[in-house]
Amino acid sequence: MKQDNSPTLQQMLNLPSIKRRFEELLDNAAPSFISSLLTVFNSNPKLRECSPSSILSAAGIAAALKLPINPSLGFAYIVPYKNQAQFQIGFKGMIQLAMRSGQYRTLNSGAVRAGQIKEIDFETGEIVRGEKTSDEVVGYVAYLELINGFKKTLYMTVDELKSHAEKYSQSYAYDLRYGKRSSVWSTNFDAMARKTVLKRLLNNYGIISIDQQSAALATALQTDQAVITEDGLRYLDNDRGEEKIMPFNEVINLHADENSNDELPDDSNDDSEDIK
């Protein structure tokens, strides 16, 4: 069997150019972020099967957005899919970036129970509230209010969200086809539904511009569920097509510069060799 001589994640993180880039993005927080990245990597067997460069790229996006990648916090995730790592923004991450922009007074999303929506104005999209008749979740709603007074609400039924998930997530479509539970849509529908309705509202009505305050949110929405490559963004788990956009094309230096003096450390000092 041919031996894989490609560098490990630990080896790449030891390169001066990689360390320097994280320090440029995070300053004094760089060591703790790298430690968190290694914890996430070591605790996820599927992530350990992903290419180190894709893991670094996903981590680079999170670092550039100043979002923690600890899964329990819910701000951002590095998710394995088909041996490649994807950056995924969490519900809390979207809220965080929107609030940092200074443009939003209120931003939220949540579940709607049967009877809580009486009707939706077809012209304005405003919701007329009703009385809850049961605890059955029939849909999800997202709401935003800007500092300038603009308000908007977006509602999606559970069936609409399931159709959305089946269309844009190959893993969820696989689960439905074969009765599996491999997709986060299958294991945590509530979290994905809240995120999806909020993301759609922000994409359609939020302030998404290239100014410094709002650029972070725009980048997060664009790179969500993407594998960052030298050619552009690749969306492995949906059918968005061949988009080739990389807002952070130099977020992290995936390979040592040909003109740099970086050398890979000796394998004997590589802690990743002990990963089981």
C-alpha positions in Angstrom: 0.0 0.0 0.0 1.3 3.4 -1.0 2.2 5.6 2.0 0.5 8.9 2.3 3.2 11.5 2.7 0.9 14.6 2.8 1.3 16.7 5.9 -1.0 16.2 8.9 -3.1 19.0 10.5 -0.6 19.2 13.4 2.3 19.5 11.0 0.6 22.3 9.1 -0.3 24.1 12.2 3.3 24.1 13.2 4.4 25.9 10.1 5.4 29.5 10.8 3.4 30.9 7.9 0.2 29.2 9.2 0.8 30.4 12.8 1.5 33.9 11.5 -1.7 34.0 9.6 -3.8 33.0 12.6 -2.0 35.6 14.7 -2.8 38.2 12.1 -6.5 37.2 12.2 -6.8 36.7 16.0 -3.9 38.4 17.7 -3.5 37.1 21.2 -6.5 34.8 20.9 -4.7 32.7 18.2 -3.2 30.1 20.5 -6.5 29.3 22.2 -8.3 29.1 18.8 -5.7 26.7 17.5 -6.1 24.6 20.7 -9.8 24.6 20.2 -9.3 23.5 16.6 -7.2 20.6 17.6 -9.8 19.6 20.3 -12.6 19.6 17.7 -10.4 17.7 15.3 -9.4 15.0 17.8 -12.9 14.5 19.1 -14.5 13.9 15.7 -13.5 10.7 13.9 -15.1 11.8 10.7 -13.2 15.1 10.7 -9.9 13.2 11.1 -10.6 11.6 7.7 -10.8 15.1 6.1 -8.0 16.7 4.2 -6.0 19.0 6.6 -6.1 21.8 4.0 -9.9 21.9 4.0 -9.9 21.9 7.8 -7.6 24.8 7.8 -9.6 26.7 5.3 -12.8 26.2 7.3 -11.0 27.2 10.4 -9.6 30.3 8.6 -13.1 31.5 7.8 -14.2 31.1 11.4 -11.0 32.9 12.6 -11.5 35.8 10.2 -15.1 36.2 11.4 -13.9 36.0 15.0 -16.3 33.1 15.8 -15.5 30.3 18.2 -15.7 26.8 16.7 -16.6 24.9 19.9 -19.7 22.9 18.8 -21.4 23.3 22.2 -21.4 27.1 21.8 -23.4 27.1 18.5 -21.6 30.0 16.8 -19.7 28.2 14.0 -18.8 24.6 13.1 -16.3 22.7 11.1 -18.3 19.8 9.6 -17.0 16.8 7.7 -18.6 15.7 4.5 -17.1 13.3 1.9 -13.6 13.7 3.4 -13.7 17.4 3.1 -14.3 19.9 5.9 -17.0 22.6 5.5 -17.4 25.8 7.4 -20.9 26.2 8.8 -22.3 29.3 10.5 -24.6 28.6 13.5 -27.8 30.3 14.5 -25.9 32.2 17.3 -23.1 33.1 14.8 -25.6 34.8 12.5 -27.1 36.8 15.4 -23.6 37.7 16.6 -22.4 39.0 13.2 -25.6 40.9 12.6 -25.4 42.6 16.0 -21.8 43.5 15.4 -22.8 45.4 12.3 -24.7 47.9 14.5 -27.6 47.9 12.0 -30.1 45.6 13.9 -32.2 46.4 16.9 -33.9 43.0 17.0 -33.2 39.7 15.3 -34.7 36.3 16.2 -36.3 33.1 14.9 -38.3 30.3 16.5 -40.9 27.7 16.3 -44.6 28.4 15.7 -47.3 26.2 17.3 -50.7 25.3 15.8 -53.1 28.3 15.9 -50.5 30.9 16.7 -50.7 32.4 13.2 -54.2 33.5 12.2 -53.2 34.8 8.7 -50.3 36.4 6.8 -50.9 39.6 4.8 -50.2 38.7 1.2 -49.1 42.3 0.5 -46.9 43.2 3.4 -46.0 39.8 4.8 -47.1 40.9 8.3 -48.4 38.1 10.5 -51.7 38.4 12.3 -51.4 36.4 15.6 -53.9 33.9 16.7 -54.4 31.7 19.8 -52.4 28.5 20.3 -54.5 25.5 19.9 -51.9 22.8 20.5 -48.2 22.3 21.1 -47.7 20.9 17.6 -44.9 22.8 15.7 -46.4 23.8 12.3 -43.7 26.2 11.1 -40.8 28.6 12.0 -40.7 32.4 11.9 -37.9 34.9 11.7 -38.1 38.5 12.5 -35.7 41.5 12.1 -35.9 45.1 13.0 -33.2 47.6 11.9 -32.1 50.7 13.7 -33.7 52.8 11.0 -37.1 51.3 11.8 -37.4 48.8 9.0 -39.1 45.6 10.1 -39.7 42.3 8.3 -41.0 38.8 9.2 -40.6 35.6 7.3 -42.6 32.4 7.9 -42.0 28.9 6.6 -44.2 25.9 7.3 -42.6 22.6 8.4 -43.4 21.1 5.0 -41.7 24.0 3.2 -38.6 23.5 5.4 -38.5 19.8 4.7 -38.8 20.4 1.0 -36.0 23.0 1.3 -33.8 20.5 3.1 -34.5 17.7 0.7 -33.6 20.0 -2.3 -30.4 21.5 -0.9 -29.0 18.7 1.3 -28.0 15.5 -0.3 -27.4 13.9 3.1 -31.0 14.7 4.2 -32.3 13.3 0.9 -30.3 10.2 1.5 -31.8 9.9 5.0 -35.3 10.1 3.5 -34.6 7.6 0.8 -33.0 5.0 3.0 -34.5 5.7 6.4 -31.2 6.8 7.9 -30.3 9.6 10.4 -27.0 10.9 9.1 -27.9 14.5 8.4 -28.2 17.3 11.0 -31.6 17.9 9.5 -32.6 14.5 10.7 -30.9 14.7 14.1 -31.6 18.3 15.0 -34.4 19.6 12.8 -35.3 22.5 15.2 -31.9 24.0 15.0 -31.6 23.8 11.3 -35.1 25.1 10.8 -34.4 28.2 13.0 -31.2 28.8 11.2 -32.7 28.4 7.7 -35.6 30.7 8.2 -33.3 33.4 9.7 -30.7 33.0 6.9 -33.4 33.3 4.2 -34.8 36.5 5.9 -31.3 38.0 6.1 -30.5 37.1 2.5 -33.7 38.7 1.3 -34.1 41.7 3.6 -31.1 42.1 5.8 -28.3 44.7 5.2 -25.8 42.7 3.2 -23.2 45.1 1.9 -19.4 45.3 1.3 -18.8 48.0 4.0 -16.6 46.9 6.9 -19.5 46.6 9.4 -21.7 44.4 7.3 -19.1 42.5 5.2 -18.6 39.8 7.9 -22.3 38.7 7.8 -22.3 38.7 4.0 -19.2 36.5 4.0 -20.7 34.1 6.6 -23.8 33.7 4.5 -21.8 33.1 1.3 -19.4 30.6 2.8 -21.9 28.6 4.9 -21.7 24.9 4.2 -18.9 25.5 1.7 -15.5 23.8 1.2 -13.0 26.6 0.6 -10.6 25.6 -2.3 -8.0 27.5 -4.3 -10.5 27.5 -7.2 -13.4 28.9 -5.1 -16.3 27.7 -3.0 -17.5 24.2 -3.4 -20.9 23.2 -2.0 -20.7 19.4 -1.7 -24.0 18.8 0.1 -26.4 20.8 -2.2 -27.1 21.6 -5.8 -26.1 25.3 -6.0 -23.9 24.5 -9.0 -20.4 25.6 -9.9 -20.1 28.8 -7.9 -16.5 30.1 -7.9 -16.4 32.9 -5.3 -13.9 33.2 -2.5 -14.5 36.3 -0.3 -11.5 35.3 1.8 -9.1 34.0 -0.9 -6.2 34.6 1.5 -7.9 33.8 4.8 -5.3 31.1 5.5 -2.2 30.1 3.6 -3.1 26.5 2.6 0.4 25.7 1.5 3.8 27.0 2.5 5.0 29.7 0.1 7.4 28.3 -2.4 9.8 31.1 -1.5 9.4 30.7 2.2 11.7 28.8 4.5 9.0 26.8 6.1 9.8 23.2 6.6 7.5 20.5 8.0 8.5 19.4 11.5 9.9 15.9 12.2 7.2 13.2 12.3 8.6 12.0 15.6 7.3 15.1 17.3 3.9 14.9 15.7 1.2 14.3 18.4 -1.4 13.5 15.7 0.3 10.1 15.1 -1.3 8.9 18.4 -4.8 9.6 17.2 -7.0 6.5 17.4 
